[in-house]
């Protein structure tokens, strides 16, 4: 086995923490445009953080996996739930609450940027 479940769980926790940090940094930058823009960045970024948390909980829920097939099913269901969070959240933010679209997408982009670097800076054991 190349990677343990514990190492994957630690990586998921680190990704969530860095996503929160980047979302708050982006919100601080957008605070120059006003509270509404900063709120939109924060809420857009929190959609990604929530989606990542839902996926992580689905994958690392603590129950025993029977085999690779069940792990794949958990991954696919977790990804489907993550995308449902994105789509429903975007609808609520953009259509119902009428948040600034650029700010919402900037928050989502800041949080998703963490995924590009997550494996590059994994902890050295």
N, CA, C and O atoms as a MOPAC input file, in Angstrom:
PM7 MOZYME 1SCF
protein

 N      0.84800 1    -1.17200 1     0.00000 1
 C      0.00000 1     0.00000 1     0.00000 1
 C      0.89200 1     1.23400 1     0.00000 1
 O      1.80000 1     1.35600 1     0.82200 1
 N      0.63000 1     2.12500 1    -0.90800 1
 C      1.45800 1     3.32100 1    -1.04900 1
 C      1.07900 1     4.37800 1    -0.01900 1
 O      1.95500 1     5.04600 1     0.52900 1
 N     -0.19200 1     4.53600 1     0.24800 1
 C     -0.66800 1     5.61800 1     1.08800 1
 C     -1.67300 1     5.06900 1     2.09400 1
 O     -2.55700 1     4.29000 1     1.73600 1
 N     -1.53600 1     5.47200 1     3.33800 1
 C     -2.46400 1     4.99000 1     4.35400 1
 C     -3.68400 1     5.89400 1     4.42900 1
 O     -3.67200 1     7.02500 1     3.94300 1
 N     -4.72300 1     5.37800 1     5.03900 1
 C     -5.94000 1     6.17000 1     5.22500 1
 C     -5.66500 1     7.33700 1     6.16400 1
 O     -6.20700 1     8.42700 1     5.98000 1
 N     -4.82700 1     7.11100 1     7.16600 1
 C     -4.51000 1     8.19000 1     8.10900 1
 C     -3.79700 1     9.33200 1     7.40100 1
 O     -4.07900 1    10.49800 1     7.67800 1
 N     -2.87100 1     9.01800 1     6.48800 1
 C     -2.17400 1    10.07400 1     5.74500 1
 C     -3.14800 1    10.83600 1     4.84500 1
 O     -3.04400 1    12.05400 1     4.70600 1
 N     -4.08100 1    10.12900 1     4.24500 1
 C     -5.08600 1    10.78600 1     3.40000 1
 C     -6.00100 1    11.67000 1     4.23400 1
 O     -6.39200 1    12.75200 1     3.79500 1
 N     -6.34000 1    11.22000 1     5.42000 1
 C     -7.17800 1    12.02100 1     6.31200 1
 C     -6.45200 1    13.29200 1     6.74000 1
 O     -7.05300 1    14.36400 1     6.80200 1
 N     -5.15500 1    13.16900 1     7.03500 1
 C     -4.37000 1    14.35300 1     7.39700 1
 C     -4.27900 1    15.32600 1     6.22200 1
 O     -4.36500 1    16.53900 1     6.41200 1
 N     -4.10500 1    14.80200 1     5.01800 1
 C     -4.04100 1    15.65600 1     3.84000 1
 C     -5.35900 1    16.39300 1     3.63300 1
 O     -5.36100 1    17.58400 1     3.32500 1
 N     -6.47300 1    15.69800 1     3.79800 1
 C     -7.78300 1    16.33900 1     3.64100 1
 C     -7.97500 1    17.44100 1     4.68300 1
 O     -8.52500 1    18.49600 1     4.36700 1
 N     -7.53400 1    17.21400 1     5.90400 1
 C     -7.64200 1    18.22300 1     6.95600 1
 C     -6.78600 1    19.43300 1     6.63100 1
 O     -7.21000 1    20.57200 1     6.82900 1
 N     -5.57000 1    19.18800 1     6.12900 1
 C     -4.69000 1    20.28200 1     5.73700 1
 C     -5.28000 1    21.09300 1     4.58600 1
 O     -5.19500 1    22.32100 1     4.57700 1
 N     -5.87700 1    20.40400 1     3.61800 1
 C     -6.49500 1    21.09800 1     2.48700 1
 C     -7.62900 1    21.99500 1     2.97700 1
 O     -7.74400 1    23.14100 1     2.54200 1
 N     -8.46000 1    21.48500 1     3.87200 1
 C     -9.55400 1    22.30400 1     4.41600 1
 C     -9.02700 1    23.53600 1     5.14200 1
 O     -9.57000 1    24.63000 1     4.99000 1
 N     -7.97000 1    23.35900 1     5.93200 1
 C     -7.40700 1    24.49000 1     6.67600 1
 C     -6.85100 1    25.54000 1     5.71800 1
 O     -7.08500 1    26.73300 1     5.91200 1
 N     -6.12200 1    25.11600 1     4.69000 1
 C     -5.56900 1    26.07200 1     3.73600 1
 C     -6.66200 1    26.72900 1     2.90800 1
 O     -6.53600 1    27.89600 1     2.53400 1
 N     -7.72200 1    26.00500 1     2.61900 1
 C     -8.83300 1    26.62700 1     1.90100 1
 C     -9.43400 1    27.75500 1     2.72800 1
 O     -9.72200 1    28.83000 1     2.20200 1
 N     -9.62200 1    27.51400 1     4.00800 1
 C    -10.15400 1    28.56600 1     4.88600 1
 C     -9.22800 1    29.77700 1     4.92800 1
 O     -9.69300 1    30.91600 1     4.88400 1
 N     -7.92500 1    29.53700 1     5.01100 1
 C     -6.95700 1    30.63300 1     5.06300 1
 C     -7.02600 1    31.46600 1     3.78800 1
 O     -7.07500 1    32.69400 1     3.85200 1
 N     -7.03000 1    30.81000 1     2.63300 1
 C     -7.06900 1    31.55000 1     1.37500 1
 C     -8.38600 1    32.29300 1     1.17500 1
 O     -8.39400 1    33.39900 1     0.63500 1
 N     -9.49100 1    31.70300 1     1.60100 1
 C    -10.78200 1    32.38800 1     1.48800 1
 C    -10.79500 1    33.64100 1     2.35400 1
 O    -11.27500 1    34.68800 1     1.92000 1
 N    -10.27800 1    33.54500 1     3.56000 1
 C    -10.25000 1    34.72700 1     4.43300 1
 C     -9.30000 1    35.79500 1     3.89600 1
 O     -9.57400 1    36.98700 1     4.03400 1
 N     -8.19100 1    35.38600 1     3.29000 1
 C     -7.26900 1    36.35400 1     2.68600 1
 C     -7.93300 1    37.06200 1     1.49700 1
 O     -7.81200 1    38.27800 1     1.34500 1
 N     -8.62300 1    36.30200 1     0.66900 1
 C     -9.32400 1    36.90500 1    -0.47000 1
 C    -10.43500 1    37.83900 1     0.01400 1
 O    -10.65700 1    38.89800 1    -0.57200 1
 N    -11.12400 1    37.45000 1     1.07100 1
 C    -12.18400 1    38.30700 1     1.62000 1
 C    -11.59900 1    39.60400 1     2.15700 1
 O    -12.21300 1    40.66200 1     2.02500 1
 N    -10.42000 1    39.53200 1     2.76000 1
 C     -9.77800 1    40.75200 1     3.25600 1
 C     -9.42800 1    41.68600 1     2.10200 1
 O     -9.55700 1    42.90400 1     2.22700 1
 N     -8.98400 1    41.11900 1     0.97700 1
 C     -8.69600 1    41.94900 1    -0.19800 1
 C     -9.96300 1    42.57900 1    -0.76600 1
 O     -9.95800 1    43.74900 1    -1.15000 1
 N    -11.02900 1    41.82100 1    -0.81900 1
 C    -12.28100 1    42.33800 1    -1.36900 1
 C    -12.99000 1    43.27500 1    -0.41000 1
 O    -13.96000 1    43.93500 1    -0.78300 1
 N    -12.51300 1    43.33600 1     0.81900 1
 C    -13.10200 1    44.27800 1     1.77100 1
 C    -12.87500 1    45.72100 1     1.31600 1
 O    -13.59600 1    46.63000 1     1.72700 1
 N    -11.86200 1    45.92200 1     0.46000 1
 C    -11.62800 1    47.25100 1    -0.11000 1
 C    -12.79800 1    47.69700 1    -0.99200 1
 O    -13.04400 1    48.89300 1    -1.14400 1
 N    -13.51800 1    46.72700 1    -1.57500 1
 C    -14.67500 1    47.05200 1    -2.40800 1
 C    -15.95700 1    47.18300 1    -1.59800 1
 O    -16.95700 1    47.70600 1    -2.08800 1
 N    -15.92400 1    46.71300 1    -0.37500 1
 C    -17.10000 1    46.83800 1     0.47500 1
 C    -17.42200 1    45.53500 1     1.18500 1
 O    -16.88000 1    44.47300 1     0.88000 1
 N    -18.31400 1    45.66100 1     2.13200 1
 C    -18.68800 1    44.50200 1     2.94800 1
 C    -19.44600 1    43.45900 1     2.11900 1
 O    -19.28100 1    42.25700 1     2.32500 1
 N    -20.26500 1    43.92100 1     1.19500 1
 C    -21.04400 1    42.97700 1     0.37700 1
 C    -20.12100 1    42.11800 1    -0.49400 1
 O    -20.34400 1    40.91400 1    -0.62500 1
 N    -19.09500 1    42.72000 1    -1.08400 1
 C    -18.14600 1    41.95600 1    -1.90200 1
 C    -17.34700 1    40.98500 1    -1.04000 1
 O    -17.12000 1    39.84400 1    -1.44200 1
 N    -16.92100 1    41.42500 1     0.13400 1
 C    -16.17600 1    40.54000 1     1.03700 1
 C    -17.04900 1    39.38400 1     1.50400 1
 O    -16.57500 1    38.25600 1     1.63700 1
 N    -18.31400 1    39.66200 1     1.75100 1
 C    -19.24100 1    38.59100 1     2.14200 1
 C    -19.43800 1    37.60000 1     1.00200 1
 O    -19.50600 1    36.39200 1     1.23000 1
 N    -19.52800 1    38.10400 1    -0.21500 1
 C    -19.70000 1    37.22800 1    -1.36900 1
 C    -18.48900 1    36.32900 1    -1.56600 1
 O    -18.63700 1    35.14600 1    -1.87300 1
 N    -17.28200 1    36.88700 1    -1.39000 1
 C    -16.06200 1    36.07400 1    -1.49100 1
 C    -16.06500 1    34.99700 1    -0.41900 1
 O    -15.76600 1    33.83400 1    -0.69200 1
 N    -16.40200 1    35.38900 1     0.79700 1
 C    -16.41000 1    34.42600 1     1.90200 1
 C    -17.42600 1    33.32400 1     1.66200 1
 O    -17.10800 1    32.14900 1     1.84800 1
 N    -18.63400 1    33.67000 1     1.25600 1
 C    -19.66200 1    32.65300 1     1.03300 1
 C    -19.33100 1    31.75800 1    -0.15800 1
 O    -19.57600 1    30.55300 1    -0.11200 1
 N    -18.77600 1    32.33700 1    -1.22400 1
 C    -18.37100 1    31.52700 1    -2.36800 1
 C    -17.26400 1    30.55300 1    -2.00700 1
 O    -17.28700 1    29.39400 1    -2.42100 1
 N    -16.29600 1    31.02500 1    -1.23800 1
 C    -15.22500 1    30.14000 1    -0.79200 1
 C    -15.70900 1    29.07400 1     0.16800 1
 O    -15.23400 1    27.93900 1     0.14600 1
 N    -16.65800 1    29.44500 1     1.00900 1
 C    -17.18800 1    28.45800 1     1.95200 1
 C    -17.96400 1    27.34700 1     1.25000 1
 O    -18.07000 1    26.24000 1     1.77800 1
 N    -18.51000 1    27.63300 1     0.05900 1
 C    -19.13000 1    26.55800 1    -0.72200 1
 C    -18.11400 1    25.47900 1    -1.04700 1
 O    -18.40000 1    24.28700 1    -0.93300 1
 N    -16.92800 1    25.90400 1    -1.45000 1
 C    -15.87700 1    24.93700 1    -1.79000 1
 C    -15.40700 1    24.20700 1    -0.53700 1
 O    -15.20800 1    22.99300 1    -0.56300 1
 N    -15.23100 1    24.94200 1     0.55800 1
 C    -14.80700 1    24.31500 1     1.80900 1
 C    -15.84900 1    23.30100 1     2.27000 1
 O    -15.49800 1    22.19600 1     2.68400 1
 N    -17.12000 1    23.66600 1     2.20000 1
 C    -18.18900 1    22.74500 1     2.59000 1
 C    -18.23100 1    21.52400 1     1.67000 1
 O    -18.39700 1    20.39800 1     2.13700 1
 N    -18.08300 1    21.74700 1     0.37400 1
 C    -18.06900 1    20.62800 1    -0.56100 1
 C    -16.91200 1    19.68600 1    -0.30500 1
 O    -17.08100 1    18.46800 1    -0.36300 1
 N    -15.73200 1    20.23400 1    -0.02200 1
 C    -14.57100 1    19.40700 1     0.29500 1
 C    -14.78700 1    18.64600 1     1.59400 1
 O    -14.40100 1    17.48200 1     1.70100 1
 N    -15.39500 1    19.28400 1     2.57300 1
 C    -15.68100 1    18.61400 1     3.84300 1
 C    -16.67600 1    17.47100 1     3.65100 1
 O    -16.51400 1    16.40300 1     4.24100 1
 N    -17.70100 1    17.68900 1     2.82900 1
 C    -18.68800 1    16.63400 1     2.55600 1
 C    -18.00400 1    15.43600 1     1.89100 1
 O    -18.25300 1    14.28800 1     2.25800 1
 N    -17.14800 1    15.71300 1     0.91900 1
 C    -16.41900 1    14.63800 1     0.25200 1
 C    -15.50700 1    13.90600 1     1.22800 1
 O    -15.45800 1    12.67600 1     1.23300 1
 N    -14.78300 1    14.66000 1     2.05500 1
 C    -13.89600 1    14.03300 1     3.03400 1
 C    -14.64200 1    13.19100 1     4.04900 1
 O    -14.19300 1    12.10200 1     4.40700 1
 N    -15.77300 1    13.68300 1     4.51400 1
 C    -16.56200 1    12.89200 1     5.46100 1
 C    -17.09000 1    11.61500 1     4.81800 1
 O    -17.15900 1    10.56800 1     5.46100 1
 N    -17.45400 1    11.71000 1     3.56700 1
 C    -17.95400 1    10.52400 1     2.86200 1
 C    -16.84400 1     9.48000 1     2.69700 1
 O    -17.08200 1     8.28000 1     2.83400 1
 N    -15.63600 1     9.95200 1     2.40300 1
 C    -14.53400 1     9.01800 1     2.17000 1
 C    -13.95500 1     8.44700 1     3.46000 1
 O    -13.58800 1     7.27300 1     3.51500 1
 N    -13.87400 1     9.27700 1     4.49400 1
 C    -13.19600 1     8.86000 1     5.72500 1
 C    -14.15600 1     8.78700 1     6.90600 1
 O    -13.82400 1     9.23500 1     8.00400 1
 N    -15.33000 1     8.23200 1     6.69100 1
 C    -16.37900 1     8.22800 1     7.71200 1
 C    -16.11400 1     7.24300 1     8.84900 1
 O    -16.88300 1     7.21000 1     9.81000 1
 N    -15.07900 1     6.45900 1     8.77400 1
 C    -14.75100 1     5.56800 1     9.87200 1
 C    -15.30400 1     4.16500 1     9.75200 1
 O    -14.96900 1     3.30000 1    10.56100 1
 N    -16.13600 1     3.92000 1     8.76900 1
 C    -16.63100 1     2.54900 1     8.62600 1
 C    -15.64800 1     1.75800 1     7.75600 1
 O    -14.90700 1     2.33000 1     6.95600 1
 N    -15.65700 1     0.45700 1     7.92500 1
 C    -14.73100 1    -0.40100 1     7.19700 1
 C    -15.16200 1    -0.56800 1     5.75200 1
 O    -16.33800 1    -0.79400 1     5.46800 1
 N    -14.21700 1    -0.45600 1     4.85000 1
 C    -14.48600 1    -0.67200 1     3.43100 1
 C    -14.37400 1    -2.16300 1     3.13300 1
 O    -13.44800 1    -2.82800 1     3.59900 1
 N    -15.30700 1    -2.67800 1     2.36300 1
 C    -15.29300 1    -4.08800 1     2.00500 1
 C    -14.26700 1    -4.34100 1     0.90800 1
 O    -13.60800 1    -5.38100 1     0.90300 1
 N    -14.13000 1    -3.41700 1    -0.00400 1
 C    -13.18200 1    -3.60100 1    -1.08500 1
 C    -13.01400 1    -2.33100 1    -1.88600 1
 O    -13.54000 1    -1.27100 1    -1.54600 1
 N    -12.26400 1    -2.47500 1    -2.96200 1
 C    -11.99900 1    -1.32400 1    -3.82000 1
 C    -13.27300 1    -0.80500 1    -4.47700 1
 O    -13.40800 1     0.39600 1    -4.70800 1
 N    -14.19600 1    -1.69300 1    -4.77400 1
 C    -15.45000 1    -1.27900 1    -5.39300 1
 C    -16.24600 1    -0.35100 1    -4.49400 1
 O    -16.79800 1     0.64700 1    -4.95700 1
 N    -16.30700 1    -0.67500 1    -3.21600 1
 C    -17.03900 1     0.18700 1    -2.27800 1
 C    -16.32700 1     1.52600 1    -2.08000 1
 O    -16.97600 1     2.56000 1    -1.92400 1
 N    -14.99300 1     1.50500 1    -2.08600 1
 C    -14.24900 1     2.76400 1    -1.97800 1
 C    -14.52500 1     3.64200 1    -3.18900 1
 O    -14.66100 1     4.85800 1    -3.05600 1
 N    -14.60800 1     3.04000 1    -4.36100 1
 C    -14.91300 1     3.80300 1    -5.57200 1
 C    -16.32900 1     4.36900 1    -5.51100 1
 O    -16.55700 1     5.51200 1    -5.90600 1
 N    -17.27200 1     3.58600 1    -5.02400 1
 C    -18.64800 1     4.06500 1    -4.87600 1
 C    -18.68400 1     5.24200 1    -3.90000 1
 O    -19.37100 1     6.23000 1    -4.15600 1
 N    -17.95300 1     5.14900 1    -2.78500 1
 C    -17.90400 1     6.25000 1    -1.82300 1
 C    -17.31700 1     7.50500 1    -2.46300 1
 O    -17.79800 1     8.61100 1    -2.22000 1
 N    -16.28100 1     7.33600 1    -3.27800 1
 C    -15.67900 1     8.46900 1    -3.96100 1
 C    -16.66200 1     9.11500 1    -4.93400 1
 O    -16.79000 1    10.33900 1    -4.96300 1
 N    -17.34800 1     8.31100 1    -5.72000 1
 C    -18.29700 1     8.84800 1    -6.69600 1
 C    -19.48500 1     9.52700 1    -6.02800 1
 O    -19.92400 1    10.58600 1    -6.47500 1
 N    -20.00700 1     8.92900 1    -4.96600 1
 C    -21.12400 1     9.53800 1    -4.23500 1
 C    -20.65700 1    10.83700 1    -3.56900 1
 O    -21.38300 1    11.83200 1    -3.57200 1
 N    -19.44700 1    10.82800 1    -3.00000 1
 C    -18.90700 1    12.04000 1    -2.37900 1
 C    -18.72500 1    13.16400 1    -3.38200 1
 O    -19.02200 1    14.32000 1    -3.08100 1
 N    -18.23500 1    12.83200 1    -4.58100 1
 C    -18.07100 1    13.85600 1    -5.61700 1
 C    -19.42700 1    14.39300 1    -6.07700 1
 O    -19.57200 1    15.59200 1    -6.31800 1
 N    -20.41700 1    13.51100 1    -6.19800 1
 C    -21.75700 1    13.95600 1    -6.58100 1
 C    -22.32900 1    14.90100 1    -5.51900 1
 O    -22.93500 1    15.91800 1    -5.85500 1
 N    -22.13800 1    14.56900 1    -4.24800 1
 C    -22.61400 1    15.44100 1    -3.17300 1
 C    -21.87900 1    16.77900 1    -3.18400 1
 O    -22.48800 1    17.82600 1    -2.96400 1
 N    -20.58000 1    16.74600 1    -3.43900 1
 C    -19.79000 1    17.97100 1    -3.50600 1
 C    -20.31300 1    18.88900 1    -4.61100 1
 O    -20.45900 1    20.09300 1    -4.40200 1
 N    -20.59100 1    18.32800 1    -5.77400 1
 C    -21.08600 1    19.15300 1    -6.87500 1
 C    -22.50700 1    19.64000 1    -6.62500 1
 O    -22.88400 1    20.71400 1    -7.09400 1
 N    -23.29100 1    18.87200 1    -5.89800 1
 C    -24.63200 1    19.34800 1    -5.52600 1
 C    -24.52400 1    20.56200 1    -4.60300 1
 O    -25.28700 1    21.52000 1    -4.73000 1
 N    -23.57100 1    20.51200 1    -3.67600 1
 C    -23.34500 1    21.66000 1    -2.78800 1
 C    -22.96200 1    22.87900 1    -3.61700 1
 O    -23.46900 1    23.97400 1    -3.37600 1
 N    -22.06300 1    22.69900 1    -4.60000 1
 C    -21.64800 1    23.81100 1    -5.46200 1
 C    -22.82800 1    24.40100 1    -6.22300 1
 O    -23.03100 1    25.61600 1    -6.21900 1
 N    -23.59600 1    23.55200 1    -6.86900 1
 C    -24.67000 1    24.03200 1    -7.74400 1
 C    -25.77800 1    24.70400 1    -6.94800 1
 O    -26.22800 1    25.79600 1    -7.29700 1
 N    -26.21200 1    24.05500 1    -5.88600 1
 C    -27.27300 1    24.64300 1    -5.05700 1
 C    -26.77100 1    25.93500 1    -4.40500 1
 O    -27.49300 1    26.93100 1    -4.36000 1
 N    -25.54300 1    25.91500 1    -3.90700 1
 C    -24.98100 1    27.10800 1    -3.27900 1
 C    -24.83800 1    28.26400 1    -4.24800 1
 O    -25.14300 1    29.40500 1    -3.90200 1
 N    -24.37600 1    27.98100 1    -5.46000 1
 C    -24.27200 1    29.03800 1    -6.46500 1
 C    -25.63800 1    29.60500 1    -6.81100 1
 O    -25.78600 1    30.81600 1    -6.97800 1
 N    -26.62400 1    28.74800 1    -6.91700 1
 C    -27.98000 1    29.22400 1    -7.20800 1
 C    -28.46700 1    30.16100 1    -6.09800 1
 O    -29.01500 1    31.23000 1    -6.36700 1
 N    -28.25600 1    29.74100 1    -4.85000 1
 C    -28.71100 1    30.56800 1    -3.72800 1
 C    -27.97200 1    31.90500 1    -3.70900 1
 O    -28.59100 1    32.95700 1    -3.54400 1
 N    -26.65200 1    31.86500 1    -3.87600 1
 C    -25.87000 1    33.09900 1    -3.79300 1
 C    -26.14800 1    34.05700 1    -4.95000 1
 O    -26.28800 1    35.26300 1    -4.74500 1
 N    -26.22800 1    33.51300 1    -6.16600 1
 C    -26.35900 1    34.39000 1    -7.32700 1
 C    -27.80600 1    34.74200 1    -7.65700 1
 O    -28.10300 1    35.89500 1    -7.97200 1
 N    -28.70200 1    33.77400 1    -7.59000 1
 C    -30.08400 1    34.02500 1    -8.01200 1
 C    -30.96400 1    34.55100 1    -6.88100 1
 O    -31.74600 1    35.47900 1    -7.08500 1
 N    -30.84200 1    33.97400 1    -5.71100 1
 C    -31.73300 1    34.37700 1    -4.62000 1
 C    -31.19800 1    35.57000 1    -3.84000 1
 O    -31.93900 1    36.51700 1    -3.57600 1
 N    -29.91800 1    35.53700 1    -3.46800 1
 C    -29.36100 1    36.60700 1    -2.64500 1
 C    -28.74200 1    37.72100 1    -3.47800 1
 O    -28.41400 1    38.77800 1    -2.94000 1
 N    -28.57800 1    37.50900 1    -4.77200 1
 C    -28.04100 1    38.51200 1    -5.69800 1
 C    -26.68500 1    39.07100 1    -5.26000 1
 O    -26.46000 1    40.28100 1    -5.25000 1
 N    -25.79300 1    38.14900 1    -4.90100 1
 C    -24.43000 1    38.53400 1    -4.53400 1
 C    -23.64900 1    38.86600 1    -5.80600 1
 O    -23.99900 1    38.37900 1    -6.88100 1
 N    -22.59500 1    39.68800 1    -5.70400 1
 C    -21.77500 1    39.99600 1    -6.87800 1
 C    -21.09700 1    38.72900 1    -7.41600 1
 O    -20.37100 1    38.05000 1    -6.69000 1
 N    -21.33700 1    38.42400 1    -8.67700 1
 C    -20.87300 1    37.15500 1    -9.25200 1
 C    -19.35500 1    37.05300 1    -9.26200 1
 O    -18.81000 1    35.99000 1    -8.96800 1
 N    -18.66400 1    38.13800 1    -9.59500 1
 C    -17.21200 1    38.09200 1    -9.65000 1
 C    -16.62300 1    37.77000 1    -8.28000 1
 O    -15.66700 1    37.00100 1    -8.17800 1
 N    -17.18100 1    38.34500 1    -7.24900 1
 C    -16.68600 1    38.09700 1    -5.89800 1
 C    -16.95500 1    36.65000 1    -5.47000 1
 O    -16.10100 1    36.01900 1    -4.84900 1
 N    -18.12900 1    36.13000 1    -5.79800 1
 C    -18.44200 1    34.73400 1    -5.45400 1
 C    -17.47400 1    33.79300 1    -6.15700 1
 O    -16.93700 1    32.87100 1    -5.54300 1
 N    -17.25300 1    34.02900 1    -7.45100 1
 C    -16.35100 1    33.17200 1    -8.21300 1
 C    -14.90200 1    33.34000 1    -7.76700 1
 O    -14.13200 1    32.38000 1    -7.81000 1
 N    -14.51800 1    34.53400 1    -7.34200 1
 C    -13.16600 1    34.73900 1    -6.82300 1
 C    -12.95300 1    33.94000 1    -5.53700 1
 O    -11.88600 1    33.36200 1    -5.33000 1
 N    -13.95900 1    33.91000 1    -4.68500 1
 C    -13.86000 1    33.11500 1    -3.46000 1
 C    -13.76700 1    31.63000 1    -3.75300 1
 O    -12.99300 1    30.90800 1    -3.12400 1
 N    -14.56300 1    31.17700 1    -4.71600 1
 C    -14.50800 1    29.76300 1    -5.09500 1
 C    -13.15000 1    29.43800 1    -5.72900 1
 O    -12.56700 1    28.38800 1    -5.46200 1
 N    -12.66300 1    30.34200 1    -6.56000 1
 C    -11.37100 1    30.10600 1    -7.20300 1
 C    -10.22400 1    30.07600 1    -6.20500 1
 O     -9.30700 1    29.26400 1    -6.32800 1
 N    -10.27500 1    30.96100 1    -5.21900 1
 C     -9.22500 1    30.97800 1    -4.19600 1
 C     -9.20500 1    29.66200 1    -3.41700 1
 O     -8.13800 1    29.11700 1    -3.13600 1
 N    -10.37900 1    29.16200 1    -3.07500 1
 C    -10.44000 1    27.90800 1    -2.32400 1
 C    -10.03400 1    26.72200 1    -3.19600 1
 O     -9.38900 1    25.79400 1    -2.71100 1
 N    -10.40000 1    26.74300 1    -4.46200 1
 C    -10.03600 1    25.62800 1    -5.35000 1
 C     -8.55900 1    25.63400 1    -5.70300 1
 O     -8.00200 1    24.58800 1    -6.03600 1
 N     -7.91100 1    26.79600 1    -5.63600 1
 C     -6.48800 1    26.87300 1    -5.94700 1
 C     -5.65600 1    26.02300 1    -4.99400 1
 O     -4.57200 1    25.56100 1    -5.35000 1
 N     -6.16100 1    25.82300 1    -3.79700 1
 C     -5.44300 1    24.99400 1    -2.82300 1
 C     -5.26300 1    23.57700 1    -3.35700 1
 O     -4.22900 1    22.95500 1    -3.11200 1
 N     -6.24700 1    23.06200 1    -4.07800 1
 C     -6.16000 1    21.69700 1    -4.58700 1
 C     -4.99700 1    21.51300 1    -5.55000 1
 O     -4.45700 1    20.41300 1    -5.66300 1
 N     -4.60300 1    22.58000 1    -6.24800 1
 C     -3.47900 1    22.48400 1    -7.17400 1
 C     -2.15800 1    22.25100 1    -6.45600 1
 O     -1.25000 1    21.62300 1    -7.00000 1
 N     -2.05400 1    22.75700 1    -5.23700 1
 C     -0.79800 1    22.69100 1    -4.50300 1
 C     -0.81600 1    21.68900 1    -3.35200 1
 O      0.20500 1    21.51300 1    -2.68800 1
 N     -1.92700 1    21.03900 1    -3.09900 1
 C     -2.06500 1    20.18600 1    -1.91500 1
 C     -1.06600 1    19.03100 1    -1.92600 1
 O     -0.42900 1    18.76100 1    -0.90800 1
 N     -0.92500 1    18.36100 1    -3.03500 1
 C     -0.02600 1    17.21400 1    -3.08100 1
 C      1.43000 1    17.63500 1    -3.21800 1
 O      2.33000 1    16.87500 1    -2.86000 1
 N      1.66700 1    18.81700 1    -3.72400 1
 C      3.03800 1    19.29700 1    -3.91100 1
 C      3.73100 1    19.53600 1    -2.57400 1
 O      4.93100 1    19.29200 1    -2.44400 1
 N      2.98500 1    20.00900 1    -1.58400 1
 C      3.56200 1    20.35600 1    -0.28900 1
 C      3.13800 1    19.36800 1     0.78700 1
 O      2.88400 1    19.76500 1     1.92400 1
 N      3.05900 1    18.09000 1     0.44400 1
 C      2.67000 1    17.11000 1     1.46700 1
 C      3.75100 1    17.00800 1     2.53900 1
 O      4.92200 1    17.30100 1     2.29600 1
 N      3.33600 1    16.59400 1     3.70800 1
 C      4.27100 1    16.56300 1     4.82200 1
 C      5.36300 1    15.52900 1     4.59000 1
 O      5.13600 1    14.47700 1     3.99400 1
 N      6.54600 1    15.85800 1     5.07500 1
 C      7.69600 1    14.95400 1     4.94200 1
 C      7.73200 1    14.05300 1     6.15900 1
 O      7.74400 1    14.53000 1     7.29400 1
 N      7.75000 1    12.75300 1     5.92500 1
 C      7.76000 1    11.81500 1     7.05300 1
 C      9.09300 1    11.13400 1     7.20700 1
 O      9.26700 1    10.31500 1     8.11000 1

